[in-house]
Amino acid sequence: MSPLVSRVVVGAIGLPAVLGLLYLGGWWLFTLAVVAAVIALHEYRLLTRSLRPIALAGYAGAVLALVGAQVGGVDWAVGGFLVTLPLAFVLHWVGTTRQSATVAIASTLLGAAWIGLGLAFLLLIRALPDHGRLAAFAILLAVFAGDTAAFFAGRLLGRHRLAPTISPGKTWEGFFAGAVATVFVTFVALYQDRDDFLSIGRSIVLGVVIAVAAPLGDLFESALKRDMQVKDTGRLLGGHGGMLDRLDAPLFAAVASYFLLRAFGAA
């Protein structure tokens, strides 16, 4: 099976399943987030193995961030994540790794923050009163639409590289096509509730924020892979790569969207 066909097949199966659990919300979505976080952290640990991240502390911090988001809101989510720091210190202290404490603990915190808090903010968006389901749907669909448009536009029209030193395959043509698709999907998804959730102007601003944050998340992961001299984080999702390859854009987009919604008074 070619990578393109694999991407289409996995997307056709995986996207409805994810959207179904997103629709149900609650502990269903929490379970999906925990499974995704554990798999992504496993891939992250393999990606950064030379830095010797402290796996147990990373898993604990990420899962506790998700638990906090589910049961107590943003304050508890941050509190859960912060457990990573003392736990990583203690485990490094009693462990036998020869890696420096600074590098090992910092790489552990990075993984827990990037993955654990990123998914926690998606749970927080879904838990918003009245319009949480709509907002979460709009954000994920906008990220998916932007990623798809950028992929095909880059393959067909891409001429000018966006970040040649980080990700040579990404182009400005793909970025602009993805941005247009992202803003359009956000606008359409939120249009019906323009009078009691986000106005047309604010929905467009949200689309622009997602259009910028999602590619930055993609480039962030690409920078880590290039730094660690790794091509893919895994093959779990066929042509999409590993779990991290699929989560990189939503992780950044969820955090940016949550704080924009708070600025708008919608969260």
ZIBEL-V75557 format. One line per field, one symbol per residue. phi: phi as a letter, one per 30 degrees, with the letter a starting at -180 (. if undefined). psi: psi as a letter, one per 20 degrees, with the letter a starting at -180 (. if undefined). A space follows every 50 residues. Layout:
# ZIBEL-V75557
phi = ???
psi = ???
This chain:
# ZIBEL-V75557
phi = .dedddddddddddddddddddddihdddededddddddddddddddced dhddeeddddddddddddddcbjddddddddddedddddddddddcdcdd dedddddddedddedddedddddddddddibdddddeddddddddddddd ddddddcdbcddbddcbeddbddddddddddddddddddcddcddbbcde dddddddddddcddddddddddddddddhbdbdlbeciddjcdddccedd ddddddddddddddicb
psi = pqhgggggghhhggghgghghhghbchghgggggggggghhgggghgkhi ilqngghggggghhgggghhiiahghgggghihgghghgghhgiajqiqq hggghghghgghgggghghhhghhghjpqgjggggggggghggggggggh ghhhhhiphopgmhignhiprhggghghgggggggggghighkhhjeprg ghhggggggghggghhgghghhgggghilpgqirjhkciibaghhhiggh gghggggghghhhijj.
